[in-house]
Amino acid sequence: MTSDQNTIPQAVMRLRELALSSACAAAVRAAARLGLPDALGDQPSTVEDLASALGADADALGRLMRMLECYYVFEKTDTGYVHTPMSRLLREDNPRSLKYIVLWGTEPWTWELWPHLDESVRSGDEAFQKLHGTDFFAHLHDEWPDSAAVFDKAMTQSSKLSAAAIADRLDLTGVRSLADIAGGQGHVLATLLEKNPGLQGVLVDLPAVVADADPRLRAGGPLASRAQLVAGDCLAEIPVDAEVYLFKNILEWDDASTITALGNAARAARAGSRVLIIENLVDGSPELKFTTAMDLLLLLNVGGRKHTRDGLVALIEEAGLHVDDVRPINSYLHLIEASVPQESP
Ligand SMILES: C[S@@+](CC[C@H](N)C(=O)[O-])C[C@H]1O[C@@H](n2cnc3c(N)ncnc32)[C@H](O)[C@@H]1O
């Protein structure tokens, strides 16, 4: 292969882009915080019009949009900027909006943690406690309530992407009670209750999260008579008697906590109860760049990980559960069906 001295080799170009890739995260965060995707309607808009709608500096806004356009977030036409599928996903009013997922992935605390990645890789330990002296979720709720609210909304937006598929794929025929452990604001639980009219549901999560649960589950909501909201710490105890225990995207902290949480479910459950675990597996993911990056962020903030299939199965068995089946829910989530053996630990 001949190389033209005037062209930048792909490897050089990609590596330089990678070195500045925090600018990409900063740019989508800035667009979301400015309300830029919401300000652009269905007709093309000039940078000047958008700047005046947002109260922004037109020159600086044009530079931000020029960069975002490089990543297919907005497109420039002869008559102004228009939306792309990605910029539409940043709109607050999009039912499948990812706005809060973008904000959560770029919260200020993430920028403090990333420079400690080499230390965490050397030690194998998380970085958050060393920096802040407390554990991630306690600090999030005690010190950064705004960030906690962004996190809860991000989890709900994330669950909206998969709740229908989960409700379709989970066979809950004949099941009378299901507890969603660390179920966030309860979007998945509400979807399961809507799909299964004979089901009673329990949402367990930290007090501030449960207090802001999905309105369908709260007093006065259409599902309230079949829903119970329990504020609690699933690492201390799971004070719920249910036929099915669901853990979705929570067993991603350190392995000891994963075993503790599953063990607490096994202790609360009757023999034969089902324990359903839904996770993005790092070896079954069509979006490896996202999952492997999240895996590293979990290392930094909670000493956790995105699991391989075998790694997660081994932890479930170590917690004393019997693994019955592993199967995909959709293109990026897997369901691990487990059960509490007759002799629970
Ligand atoms: C990654 S989110 C997943 C939420 C939800 N299961 C979903 O998939 O959308 C993790 C959840 O665990 C909750 N959580 C963290 N520590 C907890 C604990 N010790 N006990 C109960 N819930 C906890 C958080 O508040 C948060 O809602």
The ligand as a Tripos MOL2 file, in Angstrom:
@<TRIPOS>MOLECULE
LIG
   27    29     1     0     0
SMALL
NO_CHARGES

@<TRIPOS>ATOM
      1 C1        -28.6020    1.6270   37.8700 C.3       1 LIG1
      2 S1        -30.0530    2.0360   38.7870 S.3       1 LIG1
      3 C2        -31.2090    0.8580   38.1860 C.3       1 LIG1
      4 C3        -32.6290    1.2380   38.4870 C.3       1 LIG1
      5 C4        -33.6670    0.2920   37.8820 C.3       1 LIG1
      6 N1        -33.5380   -1.0650   38.3490 N.3       1 LIG1
      7 C5        -33.6110    0.3540   36.3780 C.2       1 LIG1
      8 O1        -33.1260   -0.5990   35.7560 O.co2     1 LIG1
      9 O2        -34.0070    1.3800   35.8230 O.co2     1 LIG1
     10 C6        -29.6380    1.4720   40.3770 C.3       1 LIG1
     11 C7        -30.7040    1.7030   41.4310 C.3       1 LIG1
     12 O3        -30.2660    1.1290   42.6490 O.3       1 LIG1
     13 C8        -30.6750    1.9420   43.7110 C.3       1 LIG1
     14 N2        -29.8680    1.5930   44.8720 N.ar      1 LIG1
     15 C9        -28.5520    1.8140   45.0490 C.ar      1 LIG1
     16 N3        -28.1530    1.3240   46.2280 N.ar      1 LIG1
     17 C10       -29.2410    0.7480   46.7980 C.ar      1 LIG1
     18 C11       -29.4470    0.0400   48.0240 C.ar      1 LIG1
     19 N4        -28.4300   -0.1710   48.8700 N.pl3     1 LIG1
     20 N5        -30.6900   -0.4150   48.2890 N.ar      1 LIG1
     21 C12       -31.7140   -0.1970   47.4240 C.ar      1 LIG1
     22 N6        -31.5680    0.4460   46.2450 N.ar      1 LIG1
     23 C13       -30.3390    0.9080   45.9320 C.ar      1 LIG1
     24 C14       -30.4650    3.3300   43.1600 C.3       1 LIG1
     25 O4        -31.1910    4.3060   43.8870 O.3       1 LIG1
     26 C15       -30.9710    3.1560   41.7340 C.3       1 LIG1
     27 O5        -32.3440    3.4010   41.6350 O.3       1 LIG1
@<TRIPOS>BOND
     1     1     2 1
     2     2     3 1
     3     2    10 1
     4     3     4 1
     5     4     5 1
     6     5     6 1
     7     5     7 1
     8     7     8 2
     9     7     9 1
    10    10    11 1
    11    11    12 1
    12    11    26 1
    13    12    13 1
    14    13    14 1
    15    13    24 1
    16    14    15 ar
    17    14    23 ar
    18    15    16 ar
    19    16    17 ar
    20    17    18 ar
    21    17    23 ar
    22    18    19 1
    23    18    20 ar
    24    20    21 ar
    25    21    22 ar
    26    22    23 ar
    27    24    25 1
    28    24    26 1
    29    26    27 1
@<TRIPOS>SUBSTRUCTURE
     1 LIG1         1 GROUP 0 **** ****
